[in-house]
Amino acid sequence: MISVWQLFQGMGLVGVLLLVAVFLGGWLVFRSKAGPGEGFIRTPKGDVYRIPDADVAEEFPEAPESILERTERFLETLGGKR
């Protein structure tokens, strides 16, 4: 038969394990839904910059012809254009 003291120790151990499991589960859910720069306990100061997704990003401007010509010459030296 277990004593009252052993019962309290067992209940304490179960309580600690339960708190660890809840904290771990909360952390896993947070990591799956967190945005860039978000912290679990605290959020860092300042702005967070990120590159927008390709489907919502604005188009890049066209490159000048001189850059396109130099790129083509460079690729020809590498054997990229045949």
C-alpha positions, 0 to 999 in steps of 0.5 A, a space after each residue: 500500500 502506498 503512503 499519502 506522501 507517495 501519493 502526493 509525489 505521484 500527483 506532483 509528477 503527473 502535474 509537472 508532466 501535464 504542464 510540460 505537455 501543454 507547453 510543448 503542444 502550445 509551442 508546436 501550434 505556435 511554430 506552425 502558425 507564426 509569421 516571420 519575426 514573431 516570438 513565442 514569449 516576446 516579440 522583438 522590437 522593430 519592423 520585420 521585413 520579408 519578401 512577398 510571395 510570388 503571386 502577390 508581388 509586383 512585377 520587376 521592371 524590364 532590364 535595360 538592353 545593355 544588360 540583356 546583351 551582356 548577359 547573352 554574351 556571358 551565357 554564350 561564353 559558358 555554352 548556354 546559347 547554341 
